[in-house]
Amino acid sequence: MLKIHQLFLRIYGIIFVLIFLSISFTTYFWSKNIYMDQIEKNLSQNIDSLSLVLHNINDIQKVAKEFKKRTNLRITIINENGKVIVESDRDKTKMGNHKNRYEIIHAKYDGIGKIIRYSKTLDKELLYVAKKVKLQDNTYYIRLADYTDKIQKNFIKLSFHVIAIITIFLILAFIVTYFVSIKIKNETDSILKYLIDLSDKKINYEISSTYTQEFDKIAKLLNKVAQKLSKKEKQKAKQTAKLKLANRQKDEIISAISHEFKNPIAIISGYSETLLADPDLPETMKEKFLNKIQSNGNKMTQIIDKLRLSLKLEEGKQQTTFNKCSMITICKRVISDLKDKYKDHEVSIEGEDVILDIDETLMEMVLTNLIENALKYSENDVKVKITNSYISIIDKGIGIEEKELSKINKKFYRVSKNGWNNSLGLGLFIVHSILSLHNFKLEVKSKIHEGSEFTIKY
């Protein structure tokens, strides 16, 4: 298969040859007709000139010879009866009557006659032109003839000049066309390379062309296609990254749920086996084991409730009941519930009471999550500060890295570095979702090894 510039040159070469041959033949026959017409016209004008100098019949022979020398044309003068009275190239006495010659007959009736005919007398082909003239009240036919081989030589020389000029023009046109084809080749090669790079996803540049409007439009369209493909590739990469993140989160969720259920199940299973294996256990021991089984069962129920609540909050199906509630009262209740679990920590409340229009149950869950997290990851006491515009839970614990702060509100996101672990990754997601229902905001400030401050702004 040929390249475009090769095909272009091949087609042009064929067209060049066809045009050259067509123009050559056309020029040959066209110029030949023009040339022959001009020769005939010259012979006719020479006859007119000769007739003007022939004053009387006695001068005819002399004038004819001089005219022959000057023009190198064959001169024949014939009287009205067809007899040759002057002949420049042959002996007139040996020539027959010309009354019935084609050119003489036409001259007799039309005033002028012409023909190309082979002369047996001279053994050559000639162009004959004869005209009827009046000399001293007598009718004569003056005939001039030129040799066609001489005419042919002159004509061929002229034809070569014309064809040479046409050939030079076509060669110049071919050279120009060749450079045009090279330019087109470069443009198409550039476009082809761009398409190859585009298919191999190696495009990091834009193609441009100022050669023709068509190439410019193609270049602009290719750039638009490349931009669209690049955009799709970026979207695809983002989607792939999201899928990978989702898969990783799924694995983490499964791992977290397994971990959360593993301990309660192990405890329940262990104490149950002990109770079944030893029916003679003291009542106090049995009661202790049963309390452990009940506690871990409740813990599993709480985990399931958290999962269900997170789904309801995410789907917007959680029902709410808003009432005027005291924030100090809720905080004290939460602290009281957590005191047995965190006996070595104290939680202090600062500020005056604030009454807010809230869902008490959900807000209690928010404060429980935040205060318990503060107790869990702080070796020092925890402070709850209440004002008219916010509630802050402040601890002096291990803190959270700055890069993790923007992610901790996401569902199932768990911070594992530095020992800070958001359990299933649902606690702060639930907090954030509940606060959104109340049009409240959660702001987090934290420094590693210095502590954290969780602020609810309302």
N, C-alpha and C positions, 0 to 999 in steps of 0.2 A: 504494500500500500504506500502510495506516494505522500510526501509531506505537502502542505498547502502551497508553499512557494515553488516546489518542484512541479506540482500540477499546474500552477499558474504559468510557469515558464514554458512547460510543454505545450499547453494550450496556446499560449502566445506565439511560440515557435511555429506551430501548425498554421495559426492565423496569419503570421508573418509571411510564410511561404505562399499561402493561398492569395493573400493580398498582393504580394510581389508578382506572382504569376499573372493574376487578374489584371493588375495595373499595367504590367509589361505588355501583355497581349492587347489590352484595350488601348494603351498609349500607342502601340505599334500601328494598329489598323486605323485608329482615329487620326493620328498624326500623318499616316500615309495618305489618307483621303484628303486631309487639309493640304498636304504638300503637293499632291497631284493636282488638286484644284488650283493651287497657287501657280504651278508650272503651266497649267493650261491658260490661266489668266495672263501670265507673262508672255506666253506665245501669242495670245490674242493681241496684247498691247504692242508686241514687236511687229505683228502684221500691220497694225494701224500706223505705226511709225514708218514702216517700210513703204506703205502705200502713199504716204505724204511726200516722200522724196522721189517717187517715180513720176517724173514730169512728162516724158514721152517714151515711146516704145523702144527707141534706139538706145536709151540709157539703161534699160532694164538689166542687161547682162552684166554691165559694169557695176551697177549699184548692188546687184545680188552678190557679186564676188566680194565686194567690200563689206557688205553686211555679214557675209559668212565669216570673214576674217575676224570681225568685231565680236560676233555673238557665238560663233562655233555651232550654229544651228543649220540644219539641212533646209535649203530653200527650194521650193518648187513653184513655178508660176504656170498656170494652165489657162488656155483661152476658153471661150464660151463653148467651143465644140469638143473640148476634152483633150486637146493636143497640148503636150508639154512644150513650152517655149523657152523656159529657163529651168535648169537643174544644177544645183551646186555640187552634188556628190557623185553624179553619174553622167554618162553620155546620153543626152536627151533624145538622140536619134534612135537609140536602142530601146527606148521606153515606149510602151504601148499607150493607147488612148485611156485617159483617166476619167472619162465622162461618167462611168458607172461605179466609180469608187464611192464607198460609203460616206466618207467625209465630204466629197464634192457634191453628192446628191443632197445631203443635209444643208450644205452651204448655199446650194442653189435655191432651196425652198425656205430655209430658216435663217439664212444670212451667215451662219457659222456651223461647222461640223467638226467632230473630234472622234478619235478612235485610237486604241492601242492595237497595233497589228505587226505581225512578223513580215519583214521585207525580204523577199527572195533575192531581190536585186543586190541588197547590201548584206544579206545573210545575218540580219540583226533585227531585234524587236524595237519599234519606235512608237512614240506618242505623236500622233498627227493632229494638227489643228489647221482647218482651212476656213477662209472667209471670202465672201464675194465682194469685189470692189469695182469701182468704175474708174477707168483710166482713159482720157481722151474720148469719152463717149462710148467706150467699148467695155464689155464685161469680162473680167478676169477673175481667176481664183488663185489667191496667194495662200500657199500651204507651207507652214513651218513644222519641222519635226525635230524632236530631241530623242537621243538614245536612252532607252529605259535602263540599261546597265549603269549609265552615268547617273541617272536620276536615283537608281537604287543605292548606289554608293553614297551619294550625298544624304539620302534619306536614312540609311543605316547609321551614318556618322551622327546625324541629328538625334536618331532614336537612342543611340548609346549615351549621348549627353543627357537626354531627358531621363532615361532609366537610371543613370549614375546619380543624378540629383535625387530621384525618388528613393534609390537604395540608401544613399547617405541619410536621408530623412528617416527612413525606416530603422536604420541601424541606431541612429540617435534615439529614436523612440524606444527601441529595444533596450538600450543602455539605461535610459530613464526608468523603463518598466522593471528592469533587473534590480535596480537600487530600490525601487518601490517594493518589489517582492521580498528583498532582503529585510526591509523595514517591517513589512507585514510578518515575515518569519520571526523577527525578534519580538514583535508584539505578541504573536500567538505562542511563542516559546515561553514568554513571561507569564501569560495567562495559564498555559499548561502547567508550568512549575507551581504557580499559585494554587491550582486545583489539586495537584499532587500533595503539596504541603497541607492543603485544607483537608484532604482525605486522610492524611497521616496525623492530623491534629497538631501540626507544627506551626500554625499561623500565629505570628506575633508582629506582623507588619501589615500595611495597607498597600494595595497595588494601585498604580495610577498610570494614565495614558493621556498624552496631548496630541497624538498623531491624527486621529479622526474622531468625529463625534460618536461613531459606532463603538470604537474601542474605549472611548471615555465612558460611555453608558455601560458597557460590559464591565469595566473596572469598578464603577460605582456599585453596580448590582452585585458583583462578587464580594465587595467589601461589606455590603448589607447582609448578604448570605453568611459571610464569615462571622459578623457580629451576632447574628441570630443563633448560629451554631455554637459560638462561644458562650452566649447567654444560656443556651440549653445545656451545654456541658457543665457550666457552673451550677445550674439548677439541679442537674443530675448528680453532681458531686455533693451538693448540699443534701439532696435527698438520700444519697448513699450514706453520708455522714450521720444523718438523722436515724436511718435504719440501723446503722452500727451502734449508735448511742442507745436506741430503743432496745436492741438485742442485748447490749451490755447491761442496761438498766433492768431488763427482764431477768437476766441471769442474777443480777444483784438482788432483785426483789425476791426471786425464788430462794436464793441463799439466805436472805434476811428472814423471810417467813419461816424457812426450815430451822434457822438458828433460834428464832423467837419461840417456836413451838417445841423445839427439841428438849429444852430444860424442863418446862412444865410437864411434858409427856413422860420424860424419864423419871421425874419425881413422883408423879401419879402412879406410874407403872411400878416403881420400886416399893413405895409404901403399900400399894394394893397387894403385891406379892407377899410382902412381909405379914400383912394382916391375914391373908388366906393361908399362909404356911404355918402360922403360929396362933391358933385360936385361944391359947392360954395367956396371951399378953395382958399385962395389967391395964385396967380401965383408963388410967391416966395416960398411958402410952398410946392406947388405941385412939383416945380423943385427940391427942397431939397429932397422930398420923392422919386422922380424918380431917383435922383442920388444915394440914398441909395439902391434902388432896383437894379440899374445897378451895383453898387460896389459889392453887395453880390452875384449877378449873376456871375460877373467876378471871385469872390472868389471861387465859386463852380466849375467854369470852370478850374481854376488853380488846384484845388484838383484833378479833373478828369485827367487833363494833367499830374500831378505828378504820378498818378497811371499808366497811359499809358506809360509814360517815363520809370518808374521803370521796367515794363514788357519788354519793348524793350531792355533796358540795360541788363537785366537778360538773355534774349534770344539771345543777340548779334545782334539784328536787327536795332539798332540805326545807322543812317547814319551820317557820320562826314565829315566836310570840313575844312582842315587845311590851315591856313594862318599865315604870320608873323604879330604878334599883340603886341601892347604896353601894358604891365601889369599895368602901372600907369594910362593909359587912361581908361582901363576897371574898375579899382578900383574906380577912380573918378566918373565914370558913375553910378556904383552901389551905392556908397555913396550918390550921388545926388538923386537917386530914393528912397532911404530909409530915406532921411532927413525929408521929410514931415511926415512920420509915426512916427519917433523917434526924435521929436523936442528938447527934453531935453538932448540929448546925442550928443557928438562930436566924430567924427572919424578922427584920424590924420594918415597921411602917412609919413613913414620914408624911406630913402634910395634912390637909383638912379633907373631910369627906366631900365627895362629888356625887350628885344624883344624875344618872344617865338613863335615857330611854333605850333599853337593850333587851336581848333575849338572855335571860339570866343563866339558863343552863349552858348555852353555848359560850357565853362570856366566862363562866366559871371554868369551862374546859380550856379556854385560851390561857387564863391566868395559871391554871394547874400546870399546863405544859411549860409555860415560860418559867415559873418559879421552880418547878421540879428540875428542869434543865440546869438552872442556876445552882441549885443545891447539889445536883449530881456531879457537876464539873468544877466545883469551887471548894477549896479546903477552908475558906474563911466564911464568915457570915454573909447573908444576902440581905440587900436593902430594897424595899418597895417604896417608891416615891410617888405621891399622888398630888396633882395640881389641877387647875381648872381646864387645862388644855392637853394634858397627857398623864400617862402612868408609865413609870420606868422601873424595870427590874434590873438591879445592878449587882454584879458579882465580881469577885477577885480571883477568878479561876484561870484555866489554861488558855482561854481565848481562841479566836478563830482567825485563820489566815485571811488576808485581805482579798485574795483572788477567789476565796470560797464564799464571801459574803453575798455576792450577787446571785448565787446559786442555791442557797440553803432553803429558800421558800418553794423550790420546785418539788413536785411530787416524786417520792421515792429517792430523792437525792440524799446521800449519806456522806457526811464528812468523816473520814476515818483517820486522817493524819493528826498527830499530836494528841491522840486519844479521844478526840471529840467525835462522838458517834450519835447521830440522830435516829437511833433505833431503826425502825423500818423506813425512815425517811418520810414519815407521814405527819409527825408532830407539828413542825413549822408550816407544812403545806396546809394542814387543817387550821392552824392559827391564822395564817394569811387569808384563807378562804372565808373563815367566820368574820374576820375584821372587814373584809370587802363587803359582806352582807350588811354590815353596820355603817359602811362608808368611812371606816376608820383605816389608818395606815400604821404599818409596823416599820420602824427604823432600827437598824442594828449598827452599833459601834463596837469594835473589838480590836484588841491588840494582843498578840501572842505573849503568854506568860504574865499578862497584866490584868486580864479580865474582859468582860463584855457588858454591854448595856442594851437591853431590849426595850424600846419605847413605843407605847401605843398612843398615837395621836388621834384625837377626836374633835 
